[in-house]
Amino acid sequence: MTTSTSLRFALLITAACGFLDSYTYLSRGGVFANAQTGNVILLALNLSERHWYQATGHLWPILAFLVGVVLAVHVKAGRFDRLLVYPIRVTMALQVLILVVIGFVPTSVPHSFVTIPISFITAMQIELFRNIGDLNYIAVATTGNLMRLVEAGYGVTVDRTPDARTALAVYGRLVGAFAGGALVGAVCTQLLGGRAAWVPAGFLAVTLLLFVIDERGDPSPTVGS
């Protein structure tokens, strides 16, 4: 198992995503910037009502999400390996930098200055980080993880599936991490305002430390990314 497919790594980025949902909702225009379902719906509604300016406000985060996915696909395909020694670490460092900069952006500026780069960040996360060992998960939203939690619970109590207990523990922690991140995000945003973005930046910065710690413990090529 690599660092980026470990449970502790997944818990950190999932908590950061839950935090960012609370953060953007409370301080950046009442939107959830992680997943794009809401933006697609609102874009369609505004187009149907010929509200062109409002429609573009939902179009840009979608485009930023697409760009983030394309960049992440390039990283996964190894197209940056000749340029970067540790491409996964570089992408995590880039996400940390973006969130640090966002923390300096006043809440009085147009919210798109914040929601667009956050859409870019979450696009990279959803494309790059999908697995904890053999289990699939999504860091940027909790619906899929909640569904798998119920499935695992059914496997434990009804089917008596041997692997279901492990899955139940993993998905329970993921759902808890997202909810906990959202709770901490709400409290920190009320206290710090726009500067609360530095907290999830800290979560993601810890993932960079995990790469270093794991590499010192096991310097095999599977650890570093």
Secondary structure, 3 states (H helix, E strand, C coil): CCHHHCHHHHHHHHHHHHHHHHHHHHHCCCCCCCCCHHHHHHHHHHHHCCCHHHHHHHHHHHHHHHHHHHHHHHHHCCCCCCCCCCHHHHHHHHHHHHHHHHHCCCCCCCCHHHHHHHHHHHHHHHHHCCEECCEECCCCCCHHHHHHHHHHHHHHHHHCCCCHHHHHHHHHHHHHHHHHHHHHHHHHHHHHHHHHHHHHHHHHHHHHHHHHHHHHHCCCCCCCC
